Amino acid sequence: QVRLVESGGGLVQPGGSLRLSCAASGLTFGSYAMGWYRQAPGKRRELVAEISSGGRTVYADSVKGRFTVSRDNAKNTVALQMNSLSPEDTAVYYCRAILSGYDYWGQGTQVTVSS
């Protein structure tokens, strides 16, 4: 079955960096668009960044210039490099795989930005 497993979350101070990774299995990874979403307490889940099967990227305005999404089709992984983190980035971060009618989510990883 399809599995998406996120890793790399944790506690970081404001201004710090974290790199999230999502390992995918059970799907033709290279055919899927991959996305990172986040959900803060009491808020809706929102798109953070997405990378298409062809490598085209889309970012939320709130993370442009700070976050970078990348994928390694040979390793079936997608990463999210997060720099200049602020407390407003605190959330559970989810990995998503999307392909015309197929939609899979990981279990999420907690990112907490606090001094």
Solvent accessible surface area in square Angstrom, and as a share of the most:
residue,aa,sasa,rsa
1,Q,180,0.80
2,V,37,0.21
3,R,137,0.50
4,L,9,0.04
5,V,56,0.32
6,E,8,0.04
7,S,60,0.39
8,G,38,0.36
9,G,30,0.29
10,G,30,0.29
11,L,130,0.65
12,V,22,0.12
13,Q,121,0.54
14,P,62,0.39
15,G,57,0.55
16,G,20,0.19
17,S,57,0.37
18,L,34,0.17
19,R,135,0.49
20,L,0,0.00
21,S,39,0.25
22,C,0,0.00
23,A,50,0.39
24,A,8,0.07
25,S,56,0.36
26,G,57,0.55
27,L,25,0.12
28,T,96,0.56
29,F,6,0.02
30,G,33,0.32
31,S,50,0.33
32,Y,15,0.06
33,A,21,0.16
34,M,0,0.00
35,G,0,0.00
36,W,0,0.00
37,Y,26,0.10
38,R,17,0.06
39,Q,63,0.28
40,A,24,0.19
41,P,121,0.76
42,G,93,0.90
43,K,139,0.59
44,R,216,0.79
45,R,91,0.33
46,E,81,0.36
47,L,58,0.29
48,V,1,0.00
49,A,0,0.00
50,E,45,0.20
51,I,10,0.05
52,S,30,0.19
53,S,54,0.35
54,G,76,0.73
55,G,38,0.36
56,R,188,0.69
57,T,55,0.32
58,V,80,0.46
59,Y,48,0.18
60,A,26,0.20
61,D,118,0.61
62,S,67,0.43
63,V,0,0.00
64,K,118,0.50
65,G,87,0.84
66,R,55,0.20
67,F,6,0.02
68,T,74,0.43
69,V,5,0.03
70,S,43,0.28
71,R,41,0.15
72,D,54,0.28
73,N,74,0.38
74,A,100,0.78
75,K,147,0.62
76,N,48,0.24
77,T,33,0.19
78,V,1,0.00
79,A,11,0.08
80,L,0,0.00
81,Q,47,0.21
82,M,0,0.00
83,N,60,0.31
84,S,63,0.40
85,L,3,0.01
86,S,33,0.21
87,P,69,0.43
88,E,136,0.61
89,D,1,0.01
90,T,35,0.20
91,A,1,0.01
92,V,42,0.24
93,Y,0,0.00
94,Y,32,0.12
95,C,0,0.00
96,R,50,0.18
97,A,0,0.00
98,I,42,0.21
99,L,63,0.31
100,S,104,0.67
101,G,84,0.81
102,Y,126,0.48
103,D,66,0.34
104,Y,66,0.25
105,W,93,0.32
106,G,11,0.11
107,Q,113,0.50
108,G,12,0.12
109,T,19,0.11
110,Q,87,0.39
111,V,0,0.00
112,T,42,0.25
113,V,5,0.03
114,S,54,0.35
115,S,125,0.80
